[in-house]
Amino acid sequence: MLRLIKYTVLTVLIIFSAKSFAQDAEELAKKLANPIASLISVPFQNNFDFSIGANKGFKYTLNIQPVIPISLSEDWNLISRTILPVVSQSDVFGEGTSQSGLGDIVQSLWLSPTVSEIVWGVGPVLLIPTATDDFLGGKKFGIGPTVVSLKQSGPWTIGLLANHIWSIAGDENRSDISSTFLQPFISRTYKGGLSWTVASENTQDWKGKNFSGFAGAFVAQIIPIAGQLTQFSLGPKIYYGNSPLRPDWGLRFTAVLLFPK
């Protein structure tokens, strides 16, 4: 009898624990759909890009991009996002050539209200020339504005992230930078931490008069691994534009470490 009671209690605890995780995971997935949510996360974004340029080159980019919200007051947060690219590529700048190393860091800071019907954030974006190879960065310091705006309604999130960077210093032998980035996105979350996102990332190089971008569709799931909540996502990217170094297609696999308060 005692054994039956023990198993019954254990079963009930497992059911309630699974239900609690499903609810928490759904809320975390919704926060991850918001680039400026009050949630510490560390995405490891793996990009595999194929058939680049005239030599049909290949490029792998690991973007390490920690997102850290800082509470300034009851009404305002400051959200920091750092993008550190680690790159390995071949046949991009000539057949038989290859480069590997760090790319240039992009540092964004958004000032955002803690309570707002439409979520928004605004602040500066910095380009820091940390590239370890001439072919992996512009060798220029840059600065400009960045803005995020989005609306969340039930399981749906729709929004836009944008920035513009002008070079202000750096190697005088390298081209100046004037670049606009636009990222519209829409996502839907489900119970249990499942979600999907359709997004487009677009860059207009005003100096080089080149435009490139891609549309991607990504499916994601939050999974606890040894006590660490992690979101995994995977999906294809289809490229477009007139840039001579535009890939034809790509894949993105992302693992996001979550640190909820």
Summary of the structure (lengths in Angstrom):
residues: 261
radius of gyration: 21.0
end to end distance: 41.0
largest distance: 83.1
contacts: 839
relative contact order: 0.16
helix: 13%
strand: 61%
